Amino acid sequence: MLPLALAAQIAAGGQMVGVWSYADRVPGGGVLAELRVVQPVVFAAAAPFAGRLRLHAMLNGEAWTLPDGQLATGDFGEGFMDKRHPHTWGHELIASGVDVVPLPGLRWSLTAGKGFAPFGTDDPMNRPALTYPVNHHWSQILERAVVIAGVRAGPVTLEGGVFNGDEPENPHQWPDLSRFGDSWSARALVHPFGGLELQASYAHVRSPEHRGGAGLTHDKYSASARYEGMTRLGEFYGLLEWSYNSEEDFFIYRSVLLEAQLRSGLHRPYVRLEHTERPEETRQFDDLFRSPRPHFENSTLGTSRWNTVTAGYGVSFGPRSWPVRLEGIAEASYLHVAKADAGVFDPLVVWGRNDLYMASVGLRVALGAPMHRMGRYGVATRDKDHTRH
């Protein structure tokens, strides 16, 4: 038997989602349908030494299942345009020490590893919708080598972290440790009552889109209000977020997003509304879903403005005695894209029209513990933090 100090409840699980997606239209015009396996992850969490050490690990197999990305009109980042990029193998590999030396009236933690910087809102993988929002790279900073200090007093938690600015160029790439510490962020979390969470954060990210450090520095701001709680109709979840990204005051992008879900028994309808500006970069001649890397500011042709409405419905099924949880999901999106500045970008040239549509049908297969809320480490972790699907 393990000594009592080492004994810890280990929560482990995994999931994957088979998705058929249809987009009308795609870059270059026309329609496209794809069948992919997305979010193939295994994860584990443990809290030995009476919770003074907390461990989080998540491995992601999208390098195998979608090396060319997930069809998602409007999405961008890491060289992908109108597709969601695959995540790296080590999505989270994190260790946190919590209250190692007790402090009167305070809780504190120190976290290190590979994961999320203390900035913004939850990874969309934790949230209701099947497809990612356009603003993923404005509202989260992920897959970095991080060191985070946190302190909590009553309902208030403050976090500060340092990390490497470079984002991954492919799913096999690890952070450039020679750049560790060139970027930093800070976040404040307030839980005034019940299931309400208020968040505000700032990040200074050096040259995220050029691994060598020759690109523009990003100054990022985020604020959000998140609520979850029981109502007479079921368990309600809602998120309102605002994001602002400035690239040395030369390129500025704004985003507002509202999403909600109501879970009642086996059913969970949800909706997401989003208004986001994104860069329109030079695309590769042989693949209009990709932009060349490394990225320089002269690769940006202009700014597009996206207004999107996404609605979906999930229903769980299968005998309760099964160790595997199954959920069918149907989702549809309407997207309106428009020119947002004086750049040479024109949506009519790229898509052939301003009004675009997407539909997705998926089957989620999950086993074991529910997924934890990624990006919440140490004293920023709360007892009920878990995925919203």
Secondary structure, DSSP 4 states (H G I P E B T S, - for coil): ---TTT---EEEEEEEEEEEEEEE--TTSSEEEEEEEEEEEEEEEE-TGGGTEEEEEEEE-HHHH-TT-EEEEEEEETTEEEEEPPPPSEEEEEEEEESSS-BTTBEEEEEEEEE--S-SS--GGGSS-SSPPTTHHHH---SEEEEEEEEEETTEEEEEEEE--PPPSSTTPPP-GGGTTSEEEEEEEE--STTEEEEEEEEEE--TT-TTS-SPPEEEEEEEEEEEEE-SSSEEEEEEEEEEEEETTTEEEEEEEEEEEEEBTTEEEEEEEEEEEEEEEPPBTTBTTB--SS--GGGEEEEEEEEEEEEEEEEEES-TT-SEEEEEEEEEEEEEEEE-SSSS--HHHHTSSSEEEEEEEEEEEEEESPPP-TT--GGG--TT-----
